[in-house]
Amino acid sequence: MELLLWRWSTSAQVASALLIAVFFSVLGRSMRRGELRHFVQAWQANLVALVVTIVFWFARPASRGPLAALVWGYFFFKTMFVVLLALGARRFVRPNAPALGARAALMVAIAALAPAAAVSGLGGIGVVESTAITLVLAAAALELWKSGVLAGWLTVGYLVRAALGAVEAVAYGSQLVAVPWLPADRVAVVLATHSAFDTGAEWMIALGCVLVVYRGIQTELTSANSRLVEAKEALQELADHDSLTGLANRRVMPAVLRQAFDTGATILFFDLNDFKRVNDTHGHEAGDECLKRFATALRSSFRPADHVIRYAGDEFVVVAAGVEPPQILERVEQVTARLTAEPVRGDAIQFAVGHAYLPVHGDVEAAMRSADEQMYRQKPSR
């Protein structure tokens, strides 16, 4: 009976290990993510350990040399399996941690020499390897839990596999040292079937790994999307604002006028006088200074809710929503006072201004045209 159970359990574990190893190999090649590397290597090592086990059962080597080689191979690959699983968990906790796979393989290879030389019976092999599985995976689960990483299935899978390892260590140990409270028939059933339970726990680990990886991908996509939205908003801000004066540019005019259409507004058109002469006489640096001074005077003189726009060249527009001209024109006098107090190259900045009132649901184009025409009528003759 125990032999049939063992064959069934081992066959299930071999088939499962093969499926998981193939799955992670394909997943690792398709996704090319660093945190998957240790898991791909782990399942490959587990598959090799099972192959070594099958060779051991079929070959049944009697001489010490081949037996020691197979025992070393089993200890090395099975221990590397759990060590690589632990390193994979560590990579989730500390993504930028250095890779330790090669160093771990060297240490495990050296450590496997001792049991290969000293242990030959199945009981001893089972005790040593099951104990190693319990300690390594319990430590990995503890690190995941303490770090707060959202890896529920992975942590549970490690804990379950560690607990099974502890049970198996006790069961194998009972073959070496008699334990009165462990009936031999029950121990035999445990040893014959534990591979199937190990397989279930390993599927939990595989599922947990995939879930953590995809949660990481989702987080990265969400973060990337947020950065794209921020970049789009920044580009929109650059596109809608004049780089020299910091004012909104004429791209915002349609939205501003749509708002004014519903609330009513006073529209003011400004144009600097003799701006070309300033550029020709003092250079474009002085012209830029004039534009910046004028923009600052407009911002300081009008209300924060008023839209101050650099329309084109030395032309500026102010849209004061919800007010009529008598309530807003005193702001123009403040602009004049500020510019008189802060001349550029000894000359006060002069300007012409025209205004028009846009009633609620009025003709926007007519109001804009009226303000523009009034402004040009105020310009000095050229």
BELVENFEN-V812380 format. One record per residue. N is the residue number from 1. RES is the residue in one letter. OMEGA is omega in whole degrees, -180 to 180 (none if undefined). Layout:
((N & RES & OMEGA) (N & RES & OMEGA))
This chain:
((1 & M & -180) (2 & E & -180) (3 & L & 178) (4 & L & 177) (5 & L & -180) (6 & W & -180) (7 & R & 179) (8 & W & -178) (9 & S & -179) (10 & T & 179) (11 & S & 178) (12 & A & -179) (13 & Q & 179) (14 & V & 180) (15 & A & -180) (16 & S & -180) (17 & A & 179) (18 & L & 180) (19 & L & -179) (20 & I & -180) (21 & A & 179) (22 & V & -179) (23 & F & -178) (24 & F & 176) (25 & S & 178) (26 & V & -180) (27 & L & 179) (28 & G & 179) (29 & R & -176) (30 & S & -174) (31 & M & 178) (32 & R & 179) (33 & R & -175) (34 & G & -176) (35 & E & 178) (36 & L & -171) (37 & R & -179) (38 & H & -180) (39 & F & 176) (40 & V & 180) (41 & Q & -179) (42 & A & -177) (43 & W & 174) (44 & Q & 178) (45 & A & 179) (46 & N & 179) (47 & L & 179) (48 & V & 179) (49 & A & 178) (50 & L & 176) (51 & V & 177) (52 & V & 179) (53 & T & 180) (54 & I & 178) (55 & V & 179) (56 & F & -177) (57 & W & -179) (58 & F & -176) (59 & A & -178) (60 & R & -176) (61 & P & -180) (62 & A & -179) (63 & S & -174) (64 & R & -176) (65 & G & 179) (66 & P & 179) (67 & L & 180) (68 & A & 180) (69 & A & 179) (70 & L & 178) (71 & V & 178) (72 & W & -180) (73 & G & 179) (74 & Y & 180) (75 & F & -176) (76 & F & -174) (77 & F & 180) (78 & K & 178) (79 & T & 176) (80 & M & 177) (81 & F & -177) (82 & V & 178) (83 & V & 179) (84 & L & 174) (85 & L & 178) (86 & A & 178) (87 & L & 176) (88 & G & 176) (89 & A & 179) (90 & R & 179) (91 & R & 176) (92 & F & -179) (93 & V & -179) (94 & R & -174) (95 & P & -177) (96 & N & 180) (97 & A & -180) (98 & P & 178) (99 & A & -177) (100 & L & -175) (101 & G & -178) (102 & A & 180) (103 & R & 179) (104 & A & 180) (105 & A & 179) (106 & L & -179) (107 & M & 180) (108 & V & 179) (109 & A & 179) (110 & I & -179) (111 & A & -178) (112 & A & 180) (113 & L & -177) (114 & A & 179) (115 & P & 179) (116 & A & -180) (117 & A & -171) (118 & A & -173) (119 & V & 177) (120 & S & -179) (121 & G & -179) (122 & L & -180) (123 & G & 180) (124 & G & 178) (125 & I & -179) (126 & G & -180) (127 & V & -176) (128 & V & -175) (129 & E & 179) (130 & S & 176) (131 & T & 179) (132 & A & 179) (133 & I & -179) (134 & T & -176) (135 & L & -175) (136 & V & -177) (137 & L & 175) (138 & A & 177) (139 & A & 179) (140 & A & 179) (141 & A & 179) (142 & L & 179) (143 & E & 177) (144 & L & -178) (145 & W & -178) (146 & K & -177) (147 & S & -178) (148 & G & 178) (149 & V & -180) (150 & L & -177) (151 & A & -173) (152 & G & -178) (153 & W & -179) (154 & L & 179) (155 & T & 179) (156 & V & 178) (157 & G & 177) (158 & Y & -178) (159 & L & -180) (160 & V & 179) (161 & R & 176) (162 & A & 179) (163 & A & 177) (164 & L & 177) (165 & G & 178) (166 & A & 178) (167 & V & -179) (168 & E & 178) (169 & A & 178) (170 & V & -178) (171 & A & 178) (172 & Y & -180) (173 & G & 180) (174 & S & 176) (175 & Q & 180) (176 & L & -180) (177 & V & -177) (178 & A & 178) (179 & V & -172) (180 & P & -176) (181 & W & 176) (182 & L & 179) (183 & P & -176) (184 & A & -177) (185 & D & 178) (186 & R & 177) (187 & V & 180) (188 & A & 178) (189 & V & 179) (190 & V & -178) (191 & L & -179) (192 & A & -173) (193 & T & -172) (194 & H & 179) (195 & S & 179) (196 & A & 178) (197 & F & 176) (198 & D & 180) (199 & T & 178) (200 & G & 179) (201 & A & -180) (202 & E & 174) (203 & W & 175) (204 & M & 178) (205 & I & 180) (206 & A & 178) (207 & L & 179) (208 & G & 178) (209 & C & -179) (210 & V & -180) (211 & L & 179) (212 & V & 179) (213 & V & -178) (214 & Y & 174) (215 & R & 176) (216 & G & 178) (217 & I & 179) (218 & Q & 178) (219 & T & 179) (220 & E & 179) (221 & L & 178) (222 & T & 179) (223 & S & 179) (224 & A & 178) (225 & N & 178) (226 & S & 179) (227 & R & 178) (228 & L & 178) (229 & V & 179) (230 & E & 179) (231 & A & 178) (232 & K & 179) (233 & E & 179) (234 & A & 178) (235 & L & 178) (236 & Q & 178) (237 & E & 179) (238 & L & -178) (239 & A & -175) (240 & D & -177) (241 & H & 179) (242 & D & -175) (243 & S & -178) (244 & L & -173) (245 & T & -176) (246 & G & 178) (247 & L & 170) (248 & A & 177) (249 & N & -171) (250 & R & 177) (251 & R & -178) (252 & V & -174) (253 & M & -179) (254 & P & -179) (255 & A & -180) (256 & V & -178) (257 & L & 176) (258 & R & 177) (259 & Q & -180) (260 & A & 179) (261 & F & -178) (262 & D & -174) (263 & T & -169) (264 & G & -177) (265 & A & 168) (266 & T & -180) (267 & I & 180) (268 & L & 176) (269 & F & 177) (270 & F & 176) (271 & D & -179) (272 & L & 178) (273 & N & 175) (274 & D & -178) (275 & F & 179) (276 & K & 180) (277 & R & 178) (278 & V & 179) (279 & N & -177) (280 & D & -175) (281 & T & -173) (282 & H & 179) (283 & G & -176) (284 & H & 176) (285 & E & 177) (286 & A & 177) (287 & G & 178) (288 & D & 179) (289 & E & 177) (290 & C & -179) (291 & L & -180) (292 & K & 178) (293 & R & -179) (294 & F & 179) (295 & A & 179) (296 & T & 179) (297 & A & 178) (298 & L & -179) (299 & R & -177) (300 & S & -173) (301 & S & -177) (302 & F & -177) (303 & R & 177) (304 & P & -179) (305 & A & -180) (306 & D & -179) (307 & H & 179) (308 & V & -169) (309 & I & 169) (310 & R & -171) (311 & Y & 179) (312 & A & 176) (313 & G & 179) (314 & D & 178) (315 & E & -179) (316 & F & 179) (317 & V & 172) (318 & V & 176) (319 & V & -179) (320 & A & -174) (321 & A & 171) (322 & G & 180) (323 & V & 177) (324 & E & -174) (325 & P & -178) (326 & P & -178) (327 & Q & -173) (328 & I & -173) (329 & L & 177) (330 & E & 177) (331 & R & 178) (332 & V & 178) (333 & E & 177) (334 & Q & 177) (335 & V & 180) (336 & T & -179) (337 & A & -179) (338 & R & -179) (339 & L & 177) (340 & T & -179) (341 & A & -177) (342 & E & -180) (343 & P & 176) (344 & V & -178) (345 & R & 177) (346 & G & -178) (347 & D & 175) (348 & A & 180) (349 & I & 179) (350 & Q & -179) (351 & F & 172) (352 & A & -178) (353 & V & 174) (354 & G & -179) (355 & H & 176) (356 & A & 180) (357 & Y & 175) (358 & L & 179) (359 & P & 178) (360 & V & -179) (361 & H & 178) (362 & G & -179) (363 & D & -176) (364 & V & -177) (365 & E & 180) (366 & A & 179) (367 & A & 178) (368 & M & -179) (369 & R & -179) (370 & S & 179) (371 & A & -180) (372 & D & -179) (373 & E & 179) (374 & Q & 178) (375 & M & -179) (376 & Y & 177) (377 & R & 180) (378 & Q & -178) (379 & K & 175) (380 & P & 180) (381 & S & -175) (382 & R & none))
